[in-house]
Structures are given as C-alpha cells and as structure tokens.
Amino acid sequence: MKTAIIYASKTNTAKNCAEMLAEELKGKTKTALFALPATIPLGSYASYVIGAPVRAGRISGKMKRFLNANKAILLQKPLYIYLCCVSVDDFDKYIKDNIPAELADKAVACMRFGAEFNKDTAKGLQKMMLNAMTKSYKKENRPLPEIDRIKIKEMSSMICG
C-alpha cells in the first residue's frame, strides 16, 4: 500500500507533523511526502493524507486550490485530514470553513495535530505575532502549544487498519 502525505506549511509545523506521521507509518506502508505546490501523481497512491496549518481561521490558498482542483480524485480513495492549530474549540469550524464539505464528509478522519510556535522559521509580521503570543503565554503561565503525537499515532493506526 502507498500513502501520499500532502501538506502546506509556512513555519514547518505541518511539515513536522507530516514527517512524524511518515515515521509512524514506516514499515507498514510506503509513504511519499509532498509539499505544496508540487506535481503529485495522485493515481498511484492507495490513500491520501492532507495536512495544513490554520492561521487566523484559514488554511493556505495553496491547499484550498489543491483540494478544489483534485476533489474528484481525492474522493476515490481513503482520505485523512489533519490541521495544525492552537484552538481545540474551533477545530470543527476550521474544518467546515476550509475543507470542501464533500471531502470532510468522506474523510476517514479529520484530526487536530496541535501546534507549535516556530519563531525561527517565521518572518516579518508572522514572527512578530508569534513573539507576542509567546510572551502572552508565558505571562499567563500557560504552556506553549505542542504537536499532539498521540493524534499522529492514532491516524497512523487508522491508515494501517
């Protein structure tokens, strides 16, 4: 079995999650990682994993365009979706607002893989926002967001049946 893990990532959180998922799947299924934009031979895979970060309630335009352009193909095989976001409470809204309904409804799983503040890879306004958020979290003695490795393992188990 071959699984395509397709992600969009600005500060590497979705990329890190894709790599962790691929590592969990190692030896159980062949995986290929694709960072958008990329040319992906979708027909040669038995299942698809879609991953994207959420910023200000939205996934990237690259991912939205990919999902809309490839909807018919993605609907033909098992589909798994993960979003990287801080808010647990808004996750369902993020799925509803960003993932075409046909894909979300057909997906075997839609999961929140958590988040992390990657200030080293952020630039400009994004870096300023992450610095302000980090400061706010520390001031309020809240732990910084983390990638949810348990959810990644759960998805891996689902993919491998």
C-alpha positions in Angstrom: 0.0 0.0 0.0 1.2 3.5 -0.8 0.1 6.7 1.0 0.7 10.2 -0.2 1.1 12.8 2.6 0.4 16.2 1.1 0.9 19.3 3.2 1.2 23.0 3.0 3.5 24.6 5.7 4.7 28.1 6.3 6.6 27.7 9.5 7.2 23.9 9.3 4.6 22.7 11.8 2.5 20.9 9.2 5.8 19.6 7.6 7.0 18.3 11.0 3.7 16.6 11.5 3.9 15.0 8.1 7.4 13.7 8.8 6.3 12.3 12.2 3.3 10.6 10.6 5.6 9.1 7.8 7.9 7.8 10.5 5.0 6.2 12.3 3.9 4.5 9.1 7.5 3.3 8.3 7.5 -0.4 7.6 3.7 -0.6 7.4 3.0 1.3 4.2 5.1 3.1 1.7 4.8 6.9 2.1 5.7 9.9 -0.1 5.7 13.4 1.3 4.7 16.3 -1.0 4.9 20.0 0.0 2.6 22.2 -2.0 3.0 23.4 -4.6 4.1 20.1 -6.1 3.2 17.9 -9.0 1.7 14.8 -7.4 0.8 11.6 -9.3 -2.3 11.0 -7.2 -3.5 8.0 -9.1 -0.6 5.9 -7.9 -1.5 6.1 -4.3 -3.9 3.9 -2.3 -4.7 6.6 0.3 -4.2 10.3 0.9 -3.3 12.4 3.9 -3.9 16.2 3.7 -2.2 18.5 6.2 -2.4 22.2 6.7 -1.8 24.8 9.3 -4.6 27.2 10.3 -3.8 30.9 10.6 -6.5 33.5 11.5 -9.1 30.7 10.9 -7.9 29.9 7.4 -5.7 27.3 5.7 -3.4 28.4 2.9 -4.6 29.4 -0.5 -2.3 26.7 -2.0 -4.0 24.0 -0.1 -7.5 25.3 -0.8 -6.7 25.4 -4.6 -5.2 21.9 -4.4 -8.3 20.5 -2.7 -10.7 22.1 -5.1 -8.7 21.1 -8.2 -8.3 17.5 -7.1 -11.6 16.9 -5.3 -12.8 14.2 -7.7 -9.6 12.2 -7.4 -9.4 12.6 -3.6 -12.9 11.3 -3.2 -12.0 7.9 -4.8 -9.7 6.6 -2.1 -9.4 6.7 1.7 -8.7 10.3 2.8 -7.3 11.5 6.1 -7.1 15.2 7.1 -5.1 16.9 9.8 -5.0 20.6 10.7 -2.3 22.2 12.8 -4.0 24.8 15.1 -3.9 26.0 18.6 -7.6 26.1 19.3 -9.3 22.9 20.2 -12.7 24.6 20.5 -12.6 26.0 16.9 -11.4 22.8 15.2 -14.8 21.8 13.8 -15.3 25.3 12.5 -11.9 25.3 10.8 -12.8 22.1 9.0 -16.2 23.4 8.0 -14.8 26.7 6.8 -11.8 25.4 5.0 -12.2 21.9 3.7 -14.8 21.2 0.9 -17.8 19.5 2.5 -17.6 16.5 0.2 -14.0 15.8 1.3 -14.6 16.4 5.0 -17.7 14.2 4.9 -15.9 11.4 3.1 -12.7 11.6 5.2 -11.9 8.6 7.3 -10.6 11.0 9.9 -10.3 14.8 10.5 -7.9 15.4 13.3 -6.2 18.3 15.1 -2.5 17.7 15.4 -1.9 20.6 17.7 0.5 23.4 17.0 3.9 24.8 17.8 5.4 28.3 17.7 8.3 28.1 15.2 9.7 31.5 15.6 12.9 30.5 13.8 11.2 29.8 10.5 8.7 32.7 10.7 9.3 36.0 9.0 8.0 39.6 9.3 4.6 40.1 10.7 4.2 36.4 11.4 7.4 36.4 13.6 6.1 39.5 15.5 2.8 37.8 16.2 4.5 34.6 17.4 6.8 36.6 19.7 3.7 38.4 21.1 1.8 35.2 21.6 4.8 33.5 23.3 5.1 36.5 25.6 1.4 36.3 26.4 1.5 32.6 27.1 4.5 33.0 29.4 2.9 36.0 31.2 -0.2 33.9 31.9 1.9 30.8 32.9 0.3 28.8 30.1 2.3 26.0 28.4 3.2 26.8 24.8 1.3 24.8 22.2 2.7 21.4 21.2 2.3 18.9 18.4 -0.1 16.1 19.6 2.0 13.0 19.0 -0.8 10.8 20.3 -3.2 12.0 17.5 -0.4 11.3 15.0 -0.1 7.8 16.2 -3.9 7.4 16.1 -4.0 8.5 12.5 -1.2 6.1 11.7 -3.2 3.2 13.2 -6.2 4.2 11.2 -4.2 4.3 7.9 -2.7 0.8 8.6 -6.0 -0.6 9.7 
